[in-house]
């Protein structure tokens, strides 16, 4: 299984707007994806007031590619969030079967 950690930093003053998008659009969209085993959303903390993240576990690389495409190694954003996001990153890991 593949762990995908997606992180965005939003523009100052866009935190509430992004959180609404995150809750109402991004999470329902992600939860409907075939091959997504789990998703854990992260909201900002006081020390990082403009950072949001999603930690996803995908069944395998084929499932991840079906969602993200052949350019799965790069962070893509939904068109509705393009004006809200200042910075984005994505990292991938093999899930430790413990």
Backbone as CSV, one residue per row, in Angstrom:
resi,resn,N_x,N_y,N_z,CA_x,CA_y,CA_z,C_x,C_y,C_z
1,UNK,0.840,-1.178,0.000,0.000,0.000,0.000,0.888,1.245,0.000
2,UNK,0.326,2.316,-0.520,1.077,3.558,-0.654,0.445,4.646,0.212
3,UNK,1.274,5.283,1.013,0.846,6.421,1.821,1.169,7.680,1.019
4,UNK,0.167,8.518,0.846,0.332,9.786,0.117,0.025,10.916,1.084
5,UNK,0.999,11.778,1.331,0.826,12.917,2.231,0.775,14.172,1.363
6,UNK,-0.391,14.773,1.311,-0.629,15.963,0.505,-0.755,17.148,1.445
7,UNK,-0.010,18.219,1.157,0.012,19.394,2.031,-0.174,20.642,1.191
8,UNK,-1.011,21.553,1.680,-1.157,22.855,1.029,-0.975,23.958,2.057
9,UNK,-0.458,25.081,1.576,-0.380,26.309,2.355,-1.254,27.305,1.600
10,UNK,-2.228,27.867,2.294,-3.140,28.806,1.643,-2.662,30.238,1.859
11,UNK,-3.152,31.126,0.999,-2.834,32.546,1.143,-3.425,33.070,2.450
12,UNK,-2.729,34.000,3.087,-3.239,34.625,4.308,-4.640,35.167,4.063
13,UNK,-5.522,34.905,5.018,-6.896,35.372,4.918,-7.820,34.436,4.168
14,UNK,-7.298,33.348,3.616,-8.104,32.392,2.848,-8.382,31.101,3.619
15,UNK,-8.022,31.078,4.899,-8.139,29.852,5.688,-9.580,29.340,5.767
16,UNK,-10.525,30.205,6.075,-11.926,29.767,6.205,-12.499,29.302,4.870
17,UNK,-12.181,30.030,3.818,-12.664,29.661,2.488,-12.100,28.300,2.077
18,UNK,-10.805,28.084,2.350,-10.212,26.803,2.001,-10.791,25.684,2.863
19,UNK,-10.988,25.941,4.143,-11.551,24.893,4.995,-12.932,24.469,4.502
20,UNK,-13.738,25.409,4.051,-15.057,25.064,3.498,-14.898,24.200,2.249
21,UNK,-13.979,24.552,1.375,-13.708,23.743,0.186,-13.225,22.351,0.594
22,UNK,-12.322,22.307,1.556,-11.737,21.062,2.050,-12.832,20.116,2.545
23,UNK,-13.730,20.638,3.380,-14.801,19.828,3.969,-15.882,19.451,2.955
24,UNK,-16.299,20.426,2.152,-17.483,20.243,1.309,-17.193,19.677,-0.074
25,UNK,-15.975,19.850,-0.577,-15.654,19.394,-1.931,-14.540,18.345,-1.930
26,UNK,-13.393,18.688,-1.366,-12.225,17.802,-1.467,-12.441,16.461,-0.767
27,UNK,-12.891,16.487,0.475,-13.047,15.221,1.213,-14.107,14.313,0.595
28,UNK,-15.290,14.816,0.242,-16.252,13.927,-0.426,-15.715,13.363,-1.742
29,UNK,-15.007,14.188,-2.504,-14.426,13.717,-3.762,-13.413,12.608,-3.497
30,UNK,-12.536,12.809,-2.539,-11.524,11.804,-2.233,-12.147,10.519,-1.710
31,UNK,-13.126,10.649,-0.850,-13.754,9.452,-0.253,-14.471,8.593,-1.286
32,UNK,-14.767,9.155,-2.436,-15.460,8.395,-3.478,-14.506,7.672,-4.420
33,UNK,-13.205,7.790,-4.210,-12.223,7.209,-5.125,-12.038,5.715,-4.885
34,UNK,-12.111,4.963,-5.962,-11.852,3.526,-5.932,-10.387,3.298,-5.568
35,UNK,-10.129,2.413,-4.640,-8.759,2.088,-4.265,-8.207,2.897,-3.112
36,UNK,-8.966,3.881,-2.635,-8.544,4.643,-1.464,-8.939,3.848,-0.226
37,UNK,-7.960,3.444,0.556,-8.198,2.607,1.730,-8.597,3.468,2.929
38,UNK,-7.903,4.611,3.101,-8.239,5.505,4.211,-7.768,6.914,3.882
39,UNK,-8.382,7.860,4.586,-7.992,9.254,4.439,-8.099,9.925,5.802
40,UNK,-7.088,10.703,6.146,-7.079,11.449,7.401,-6.779,12.910,7.064
41,UNK,-7.769,13.788,7.240,-7.540,15.203,6.957,-6.936,15.909,8.163
42,UNK,-6.093,16.896,7.885,-5.469,17.677,8.953,-5.748,19.152,8.769
43,UNK,-6.217,19.791,9.841,-6.495,21.228,9.839,-5.329,21.989,10.462
44,UNK,-5.245,23.288,10.217,-4.150,24.089,10.762,-4.112,24.079,12.290
45,UNK,-2.904,24.314,12.784,-2.671,24.520,14.215,-2.162,25.941,14.379
46,UNK,-2.140,26.468,15.597,-1.680,27.846,15.799,-0.283,28.136,15.244
47,UNK,0.611,27.169,15.321,1.971,27.397,14.829,2.078,27.307,13.297
48,UNK,1.064,26.758,12.649,1.016,26.659,11.184,-0.401,27.018,10.723
49,UNK,-0.808,28.271,10.883,-2.212,28.653,10.690,-2.731,28.606,9.266
50,UNK,-1.849,28.425,8.288,-2.305,28.392,6.899,-2.043,27.042,6.224
51,UNK,-1.671,26.009,6.989,-1.347,24.697,6.426,-2.452,23.680,6.678
52,UNK,-2.798,22.958,5.623,-3.760,21.862,5.680,-3.065,20.636,5.086
53,UNK,-3.517,19.444,5.473,-2.953,18.242,4.867,-3.987,17.141,4.784
54,UNK,-3.686,16.167,3.941,-4.451,14.927,3.841,-3.446,13.796,3.810
55,UNK,-3.655,12.824,4.658,-2.844,11.613,4.628,-3.753,10.512,4.097
56,UNK,-3.376,9.971,2.964,-4.190,8.954,2.293,-3.416,7.648,2.202
57,UNK,-4.127,6.558,2.267,-3.527,5.250,2.010,-4.247,4.676,0.794
58,UNK,-3.463,4.357,-0.218,-3.983,3.791,-1.459,-3.649,2.310,-1.526
59,UNK,-4.557,1.540,-2.083,-4.401,0.086,-2.194,-3.100,-0.280,-2.905
60,UNK,-2.807,0.413,-4.015,-1.602,0.134,-4.788,-1.355,1.287,-5.751
61,UNK,-0.266,1.205,-6.492,0.091,2.272,-7.411,-0.936,2.420,-8.530
62,UNK,-1.510,1.326,-8.976,-2.529,1.412,-10.028,-3.729,2.236,-9.571
63,UNK,-4.154,2.040,-8.341,-5.290,2.811,-7.806,-4.923,4.289,-7.698
64,UNK,-3.719,4.577,-7.235,-3.269,5.964,-7.134,-3.198,6.606,-8.505
65,UNK,-2.661,5.890,-9.488,-2.581,6.423,-10.851,-3.968,6.628,-11.458
66,UNK,-4.913,5.762,-11.130,-6.274,5.940,-11.645,-6.868,7.253,-11.152
67,UNK,-6.481,7.669,-9.962,-6.944,8.939,-9.411,-6.115,10.116,-9.920
68,UNK,-4.792,10.032,-9.791,-3.913,11.176,-10.037,-3.336,11.226,-11.443
69,UNK,-3.432,10.132,-12.185,-2.868,10.101,-13.525,-1.403,9.686,-13.516
70,UNK,-0.822,9.682,-14.695,0.573,9.267,-14.836,1.529,10.218,-14.119
71,UNK,1.092,11.437,-13.877,1.911,12.428,-13.166,1.597,12.381,-11.664
72,UNK,1.422,11.182,-11.141,0.990,10.973,-9.758,1.992,11.456,-8.723
73,UNK,3.233,11.675,-9.118,4.267,12.077,-8.164,4.252,13.567,-7.850
74,UNK,3.392,14.303,-8.515,3.303,15.743,-8.293,1.955,16.111,-7.682
75,UNK,1.957,17.173,-6.917,0.733,17.639,-6.247,-0.124,18.428,-7.228
76,UNK,-1.338,17.972,-7.402,-2.304,18.665,-8.259,-3.408,19.209,-7.369
77,UNK,-4.022,20.282,-7.805,-5.131,20.836,-7.038,-6.353,20.975,-7.922
78,UNK,-7.501,20.965,-7.289,-8.795,21.149,-7.941,-8.880,22.595,-8.439
79,UNK,-9.479,22.837,-9.590,-9.591,24.217,-10.095,-10.243,25.194,-9.103
80,UNK,-11.160,24.702,-8.282,-11.842,25.570,-7.314,-10.928,26.080,-6.206
81,UNK,-9.767,25.445,-6.029,-8.870,25.878,-4.965,-7.648,26.628,-5.478
82,UNK,-7.527,26.775,-6.783,-6.326,27.361,-7.380,-6.005,28.754,-6.835
83,UNK,-7.004,29.587,-6.635,-6.750,30.948,-6.153,-6.531,31.014,-4.640
84,UNK,-6.794,29.915,-3.942,-6.651,29.880,-2.486,-5.273,29.389,-2.049
85,UNK,-4.646,28.558,-2.875,-3.425,27.849,-2.497,-2.178,28.624,-2.927
86,UNK,-1.292,28.841,-1.968,-0.015,29.506,-2.218,1.086,28.501,-2.534
87,UNK,1.015,27.332,-1.894,2.076,26.328,-2.015,1.463,24.957,-1.824
88,UNK,2.011,23.958,-2.512,1.509,22.587,-2.355,2.654,21.601,-2.519
89,UNK,2.512,20.462,-1.852,3.521,19.411,-1.973,2.859,18.059,-1.734
90,UNK,3.521,17.033,-2.207,3.034,15.673,-1.998,4.248,14.765,-1.816
91,UNK,4.112,13.803,-0.898,5.169,12.831,-0.630,4.534,11.450,-0.560
92,UNK,5.280,10.443,-0.964,4.784,9.072,-0.996,5.687,8.150,-0.188
93,UNK,5.061,7.160,0.424,5.772,6.197,1.271,5.131,4.832,1.112
94,UNK,5.891,3.799,1.358,5.339,2.453,1.462,4.767,2.308,2.863
95,UNK,3.605,1.707,2.967,2.985,1.498,4.277,3.719,0.385,5.002
96,UNK,4.104,0.666,6.229,4.749,-0.333,7.077,3.669,-1.245,7.631
97,UNK,3.767,-2.506,7.339,2.793,-3.481,7.842,3.251,-3.929,9.220
98,UNK,2.737,-3.239,10.241,3.200,-3.523,11.598,2.149,-4.254,12.409
